[in-house]
Amino acid sequence: MGKGGLTWRWFCAGLALVALTGLVVGCRRAPAAGASITLAGSTSVQPFAELLAEDYMSKGGKQSVNVQGGGSSAGIQAAETGAAQIGMSSRELKPDEKAVLYQFPIAHDAIAIIVNPTNHLDGLTSAQVRGIFSGVIRNWKDLGGPDKAITVISREEGSGTRGSFDEMIMKDAEVSPAALVQDSNGSVRETVAGDPYAIGYLSLGLVDPRVRAVKLDGVEATLATARSKEYPVVRPFLFLTKAEPTGTAKDFIDYVLSPEGQKILLREGLVPVDPNVGQ
Amino acid sequence: MSEEGRVTREGHPKRGRRRAGLSERGVERVLTVVALSAIGVLGLITVFIFIGGLPAIAKTGLWAFVSGHKWAPGRGVFGIFPMIMGSLWVTIGALAIGVPLSLACAIFLAEVAPPKTARVIKPAIELLAGIPSVIYGFMGLVILVPLIRTHLGGPGFSVLASSVVLGIMILPTVISISYDAMKAVPEAYRDGSLALGATKWQTIVMVLLPAARSGILAAIILGMGRAIGETMAVIMVAGNATMVPGSLLDPVRTLTSNIALEMGYAAGTHRAALFGTGVILFVIIMLLSILASFTTTARGKAKVNPKP
């Protein structure tokens, strides 16, 4: 039995050791800024930022660039509190946010209104889109289509895409509470691809053949019309910093704004901010 | 039997008492600390949720927060009534689908199935509990939602889809607990009933089920807790519209989905309002647990002194 007690003691000591090690490892802080930087925020910007970070690091940068999601509001907050060296936003800043942050537009993105490919609707006006999303227009027959209820698909509150859509299309109208809410560009696309009577909105760069972007106010949603600002719903992708960027953060932002970085964004379907790239 | 019982009640097995040394007390203390730390974590979570949520509830007013029909964080309007109703609808739906299936299955396993069959089926059902909820959600999204959309109408993302998915998800919980409750009914009850000339089915309905009532109730309440707390699978098939559903085919948003959908973005009062949603959910689940332990103890006592 004495032996049993001994084993027990070792067992408990081991348990305590494991717990302690966990605590110590868990509480150790991430390495100081300078060596590596973190980007956090908009899930619309995230995939592009990841590509840029990968390319930047492969170009022999010793520093590592981590990219995290979280959403535009979280990105703005992360930049304000310094939790991330660079915040990412896919909507314009509000005045109080503008006052405390440095912003660097890295590209522009159009928001496409998408329907199922089997839908023969050619185009909509901004007012019609507003009517559909606010629940005033509820049936495709009011738009010259079949007598079927419209399945309206929106994004969750706080999403940058939703924020830009609210600001540029809905204006003072509210998205109807009856609208379905999907929590990412991908789920919106999936839902519209699966439902012949659905309508949704997402980043132009993410439109693929399973869904169809309709004309808005008579303008086709393409990179060219987005660049010329003919297309009515174009939003900026922003990098945000709390102070004038230095070190790796500055180096990375410079790289993103260089023709090299801008070309990657163009290739991925965004409108570069550098007027010389892609013309 | 009585010898064993006495030893356990005294709290120290004989061999331990003989050697009641430092190590014995040391182990007891370590175990106490570990056990208390679990409760400590629960306490911390409770405090944290309430600290996070109360400012929003105070700002909106408890009644307005709970009974408000409109959820528009962008405009500073926080009413979670549609989500409370959503959780309620979906949970009732899940119970309506899951409980009859579970009870039938538990009765079959406990009373009807030959032991060999039961030995295969029971582990298989317990395996259901190990499937991650996102898989249930994905199956619902890919199979159930289009099925409902094409055959019943509406967008497919609906109370019905969520109820079916949740109804399947609560099966293992409800089945295994009610199975255990039925197995715990003394053999003498069955023998007595059969000896009096009752058929097997009469025995099950009139003797077995009433005798196992407390356990079955506990099973249902635990299943309800699982249904109300499930998040991932529901987000994928519910449609998440912030509206009180008018029919089974309408989209719905539950309390848990509300938190999970928006937490990544929320800041300030919006964030606090999500914690507030958590507070309400917490209170609902606490009430359920209290109800569960109350029914089990109350019925349990009644069973000790059955009416003549």
Contacts between the chains, C-beta under 8 A, distances in Angstrom:
chain1	res1	chain2	res2	distance
A	1	B	15	5.9
A	1	B	18	7.7
A	1	B	19	5.2
A	2	B	19	7.0
A	5	B	19	7.0
A	5	B	21	6.7
A	5	B	23	3.5
A	5	B	24	6.9
A	5	B	27	7.9
A	6	B	23	7.3
A	8	B	23	6.1
A	8	B	27	5.2
A	9	B	23	5.5
A	9	B	26	6.7
A	9	B	27	7.7
A	12	B	26	7.2
A	12	B	27	6.4
A	12	B	30	4.8
A	15	B	30	7.6
A	15	B	34	8.0
A	16	B	30	7.7
A	43	B	264	8.0
A	69	B	264	7.2
A	70	B	264	5.2
A	70	B	265	7.7
A	71	B	264	4.5
A	71	B	265	3.8
A	72	B	265	7.0
A	73	B	265	4.5
A	73	B	266	6.9
A	73	B	267	5.2
A	74	B	264	5.8
A	74	B	265	6.1
A	74	B	267	7.4
A	76	B	267	7.9
A	77	B	267	5.2
A	149	B	154	7.8
A	151	B	155	4.3
A	156	B	240	7.5
A	156	B	261	4.6
A	156	B	262	5.4
A	156	B	265	7.1
A	157	B	71	8.0
A	157	B	72	7.5
A	157	B	73	4.6
A	157	B	74	5.8
A	157	B	262	5.6
A	157	B	265	6.9
A	157	B	270	7.3
A	158	B	73	6.9
A	158	B	74	8.0
A	158	B	262	5.6
A	158	B	264	7.4
A	158	B	265	2.5
A	158	B	266	5.9
A	158	B	270	6.9
A	159	B	265	6.2
A	163	B	74	7.8
A	166	B	74	6.7
A	174	B	72	6.5
A	174	B	75	7.6
A	177	B	70	7.1
A	177	B	71	7.3
A	177	B	82	7.1
A	177	B	241	6.2
A	177	B	242	4.5
A	177	B	243	4.2
A	178	B	241	5.4
A	178	B	243	5.0
A	178	B	250	7.9
A	178	B	251	7.5
A	179	B	241	5.9
A	180	B	155	5.9
A	180	B	157	5.6
A	180	B	239	4.3
A	180	B	240	6.5
A	180	B	241	5.6
A	180	B	251	5.2
A	181	B	239	7.2
A	181	B	240	3.9
A	181	B	241	6.3
A	181	B	242	7.4
A	181	B	253	7.2
A	181	B	261	6.7
A	182	B	240	7.3
A	183	B	235	6.7
A	183	B	240	7.7
A	183	B	261	5.3
A	191	B	157	7.7
A	194	B	145	7.6
A	194	B	146	6.1
A	195	B	149	6.4
A	195	B	155	6.6
A	195	B	156	7.0
A	198	B	155	7.4
